[in-house]
Amino acid sequence: NNVGTFQRVGEFITTGLSVGAIYYGSETAGGITTTAPTTSGAIVRKIGFAQSSTVLFFNPSNDYVVLV
């Protein structure tokens, strides 16, 4: 029920990315990581890849798994 601006697909400007790396949603709320989560109950979902050290091409996969 939050109100705000949300991005579905496209370039997201940030810092500290590893060029060419695939990024996943992190187990830390709101975070991203190059390491797929491994904790039981965590969701593994690719969210995009780094086009440069400051540009993440955000395009979340429709596929994901919940770890047991």
N, C-alpha and C positions, 0 to 999 in steps of 0.2 A: 504493500500500500504506500510505498514511498513515491514522492513526486520528484522529478528531476529529468536530466537529459541523459539518454542512454544510447550507446553506440552499438549497432548490430554488426556491421562489417566496415572495414576501412583502416586507414592509417591512424595509429595512436602514437602521439609524441610523448616520449619519456626519456630516461637516461639509463646508462649502464647495461645495455643489452649486448649479448654475444652474437655478432653478425652471422646469419644463417641458421641459428639455433631455433629449434621448435620449443614453444613455451606452453606450459600447462597451467591450469588454475592451481593455486597453492592450497595447502592445508591451512594456511594462515589466511583468515578472511581478507579478501580484497587483494591478495598477493598473486604474483606470477612466479614461475620457476621453470628451469630447464630440466629439472628432475621430476619424473612422474611420482605422484604420491604413492606411499606403500602401506600406510596404516589401515587396519581393518575399519571399514565403514567410510573410508575416504572415496571421493569420486575422482576418477582419472579421465580428464577431457582435454584434448589439445585445443588451445585457444588461438594460436597463430604462430608466426615466425618473425624473427628479426630481420628486417631489410637492411638496417644499419645499426649503429650503436645507439641511435636515438629514435628509430621508427620501428614500431611493432605493427605488422600487418595483422590486424585483429579479424579473425574469421573462425569463430568457434565451430568445432566439429559437431555434427548431429549425433555422432556416436560417442558413447561414454560407458564406463563400467563402474560399479560400486564394488569395492574390495570387501571380501569376507574374511 
